[in-house]
Amino acid sequence: VTDLAATSLILGVILSLIVLPLTTKDVNNGKIDRQEGANKIVGFLPNNKFLLTLVIGIVTMVIITVLTWFVVMIFNLSPLTVKTMGIFKGVMCTIAGMISGYLTIMKAVSVEAK
């Protein structure tokens, strides 16, 4: 669980740092429209770019840590083989990427992000 927590924190921060400027550029060029309802989803996120990426990383870490703990406890996945751990970590990192990407894109297209 600790390994996945650290991985999801780093993954959330890195993905946010990559996705935010690219999405903002697309919004500014008119390729993506600003979304009015996005404010309700990401209203708690700060407007400062670096603080935003840190908060998204922490939110991603918390969600993944709780989800990992529940999955391990419910399915009694301990101990894991190397192969099983690789598959499990790959699935959890995919979910972490989806969480981070979704929060970042929603923040970039929100009306208040102008």
N, C-alpha and C positions, 0 to 999 in steps of 0.2 A: 504494500500500500504506500509506503514511504517513497519508493522508487517512482511509482506512477504519479504521486503528488508532485514531486520535483519535476518530473518530465512534463506533466500537464501545465505547470506554472511557466516553465521555459517555452513550451510550445505555444501557449496562449499569448505570451508577450511577443515572441518572434512573429507569429502569424498576424497579430494586430499591427505590428510595426510595418509589415509588408502590405497588408490589405488596406489599411486606412488611407495612405497617400494615393494608392491606385484607384480606390473607389471615389475618393474626393475629387480626383482629376476627372473621372468619368462623369461625376455629378456636375462639376463646373463646365465641362464641355457639352453638357446637354444629352449625354448618352443614357443617363439614368435620371429619373425624376425624383425630386425630394418627396418624402412620404410624411403626411400629417400624422398618421397614427403611430409612427415609429417612436414618437416622444414618450408614449405611455410605456413602451417596452424598455427603452434605454434612458429614461429620464433621470435615473440615479447616477448615470455615468458622468464623470467630469469632462469639461471641454478641453482641458490641457492635454496635448497629445501624449506626453510621456507619462503623466498620471493616469490617463485613460488606458494606455497599454498595460500599465502595472495593475490597475483595477481589473481589467479583463483577464489578465493572467491569474490573479487571485481568485476571481469568481470561477474561472475554469478549473483551477486547482481544487477548490472546495467542492464543486459539483462532482468532479471525477473521483476525488477521495471518498466521498460519501457513497457514490455509485459503486466504486470498487469494493468498498467494505461490505456493502449489502450483497453484492454478487458473490464474493468470497464466502461470506457467512451462510447465505441461503443455499448455495450449491456445494458447500464444503470443499472448496477448491485447493485446500492446503494439504500437503505440499504439491507444488506444480513441477512437472518435468520442464526441461529447457524448451522443448517444442511447444508444450501447452502454454508456458509463460510467454513465449514469443507471439503466439496467436492472440492470447488474451491482451497483452500489451498493445499489439497492433490494433485490435478492435477498440480498446479504450483511448488510444491516441487519435484514432479516427473520430471518435465521439468528441474528444477534446478540441480537435480542429474544427468540427462543426459548430460547437458552442462558441469558440473564439471568433470564428469567421462570421457567424450570425450576429453576434453582439457588435462586432466592428462595423459590419456593413449597415446594420440598423442605425448605429450612431452616425455614420458618415452620411446617410441619406435623410436623417431626421431634419425637420424644419429648423430646429434650434441650432443646428450645426453650421449655419450660414457664416 
